[in-house]
């Protein structure tokens, strides 16, 4: 009788060990379920029981408690490199021909060569993407896009 019990215990523990090794180390020929290809099915069922004024909900989960759940693997795919967008800026060809001073005001004579127009600008005025920051006797401080430049004027 004792050898039969020992054999039965070893057989049961052998089956449990085989299930654990098969689950964690994937020695079986079964392919694991891939989430992206097969959607996960709902295995829950709701039973509604109504009592007079109160509503009660019971939930029963249908699964086998004596087996491991199927292991799911998320399939990862590398993403292609997306370059940063390049902002196209208009190239402005301009010259500063001089400074007009009189009665406490200073004006800059700016000639735009892209459309052959002449502009008279005060401090802190903007033409296209050119902003006049400061007008001094021999130079004009100009901000073009995000950079500042000092331009000498005669």
PyMOL commands that set and color helices and strands:
alter all, ss='L'
color gray80, all
select helices_A, chain A and resi 2-25
alter helices_A, ss='H'
color red, helices_A
select strands_A, chain A and resi 33-34+44-51+54-61+72-73+94-102+105-112+117-121+126-127+130-135+139-144+147-152
alter strands_A, ss='S'
color yellow, strands_A
deselect
rebuild
show_as cartoon
